[in-house]
């Protein structure tokens, strides 16, 4: 999963705050600053599971504060499953 995949999923799940440029360097920007709340992130987790077959428990996903953290968690889950 790439940052572009995550950007697409975030936009599809919860839209895009017009004041935030998701096309920029957002890897270390907290989701709260990007305009995404916990509900949007839970929908994102469900979409990641659906598209990539990677399940991250809700309580663990809720602790992932940035796009970089989500990408790392997905990468770790994929590696563990292989």
C-alpha angles and dihedrals in degrees: 000000000000134000087255090056090050093048090052093048093048091051093046093047101043110002125241128285104235091219091060124073106215088182091068130077101300101150094110099029112113114245089237089062089048090056099251121134130198093271092055090049093050089053088049091053091051091050092049089053092048096047102033103024091237117134117197113183114250094240091052093045091051089061093056102100102177140037089249090057091050092049091048092049092050091048091050092048091050091049092049091051093050 
